[in-house]
Amino acid sequence: MKGLPNEWLLEGLEHSCKTLGHILADLTQEQARTIRDGDDGWNVLEILCHLRDYQAIFAERIRRILDEDMPIFRPYDESARLRLVVENDYANQDLRAIFADYTATRRRMIDLLASLDEDQWQREGGFAVDDIVDLTMPVVHTLLHEADHTEQIARILRL
């Protein structure tokens, strides 16, 4: 990722969060609870809770890269991700509270990243000794993950 301007990443984090906010602005709690991605798909609340929780995971990875020498991360546990949807009753969460939590976490992430110097951006971590990434990777992963689910929400709302 060398050569990718950090400012672009910060702007992307700002804009993607704003885009999601615009999409959700006129959505009612009932719509967020009932409109699904297909018969067995997630509703908007479940998608938004998933985004909130995984943004926290990406933020934690960023923090570990900054605080630890070469942290090794555990891969995502797909079954745990699916269990969270049911265990935390994502389908019935409060839309505005979830988005407020999401926005606050995003603001903290942006503020932290904006405070870093170039050497800190070059710090590394990974999933195994042969799978090392610098700090930009969890930021890019955040953006791509959000883009995927923002498209999903827009599609199911038919925007």
N, C-alpha and C positions, 0 to 999 in steps of 0.2 A: 504494500500500500504506500510505499515511499513515493513522495511527489504529489499525493492527494492533499490539497490544502486543508488544513484543520478548520479554517473558517467555513469552508463548504460543508463540512460535517456538522458544525454548529448551526449553520443556517438550515441545513436539512432537518435537524432535530427540532428546531423552532417551527419550520413550515409544516412538517408532517403532523405535529401536534395540533397546530392551528387548523389544518385541513380536516382532521378528525373532528375537531370541535365544531367546525362549520357543518359537517355532515350530521352531527348529533344535535345541533342547536334546536331544531323544531320537533325533534322526536319526543313523543310522550313516553312515560314509564310503561304504559300498557303496550304500545307499539314495540318498545325495546324488549319487552317480555314475551310477546307473542309472535313477532315476525322472525321466521327461522330460515336457515339456509337448507331448504329441502325438508322433507318430512322428518328425517332423523338428524338434521343438522343443528348446529348451535343457534341460539337466538342472539340478538345484539348484545344483551347483557353478558351472556357467556363469553362472547368474543371479546368484549371490552374488559371483563375480569381477567381473561387469559392474557390480554395485552398488558394490563396493569401488573400482573404477577410476573410475567416474563421480562418486563422492563426492569423490575426490581432485581431479577437474576442477572441481567446484563449490567446493571449498575454495580452490583456486588462484584462481578468479575472485573470491572474497571477499577473498583476500589482495591481489590486484591492485587491487580497488576501494579498499582501504585505503591502499595504497602509491603508487598512480599517480593522476594527475589525469585523470579521464574515460577509463579504458582501453576500448579497443574489442576485443571478443572475436571469435575466428573461430567460425563456426557449426560444429556437429558434423559430422564426416565419417562418414556412415552406413557406407560401405564399410570405413573404417578400424576402426570399432567391430566389425564382423563379422569382420574379419581378426584382431583381437586374440584372439577366442575360439579360433581355430585356432593362431595363432602362439605364444600363451602357454599352450597346452594346458590351458585352463580346465577341461575335462571331467575332468582327472585331478589337480587341485590338492587339497591337504589342507584338508578342511572346517574344522577347528578353527583352523588357521593363518590361513585366509582371513578367518574371522569375527573372530579376534583383531586382525588388521590393520584390518579395517573398524571395529571398536569403538574402537581406538586413534585412528584418524583422526577418528572422530566425537567422541571426547572432546576432542581438540585443537581441533576446530571449535567445540564448545560453550564451552570455556574461553576461546577467543579472543573469540567473540561476547559472552560474559558480561562481558568486560572493557571493552567499548566504551561510549562515551558517546553521547548522542543525536545529536550532530553527526556522529559517525562512521557511525551507522546511516543517515544521510541522504546519505552519499557515493554517487556514481553511476558507472556504466559502461554499456556496451551493446554491441550487435552492429553498429550503424551509427549515424550521427549522428542519425537520426530514430527510433531504437529504444533509448532511454535508460531505464535502470531504476536504482532505488536498491539498497542492500545487501540489503534484505529479499528481493528476487527470487531470487537464487541459493539463499537459505535455503528459501524456499517451493518452488523447483524441486527441491531435495534431498528435501524431505518428500513432494512429489507423486510423484517418481520412485520413491522407496522404497515408498510406499504401493502403487503400481502393481505393482511386482515382489514385494512381500510378499504381495499378494493372489494373484499368479501362483504363488508357492511354496505357499501354503496350499491353493490349488485343486488343484495337481497332487499334493499330499500328501493331498488330500481331508480337510482339517481342518475 
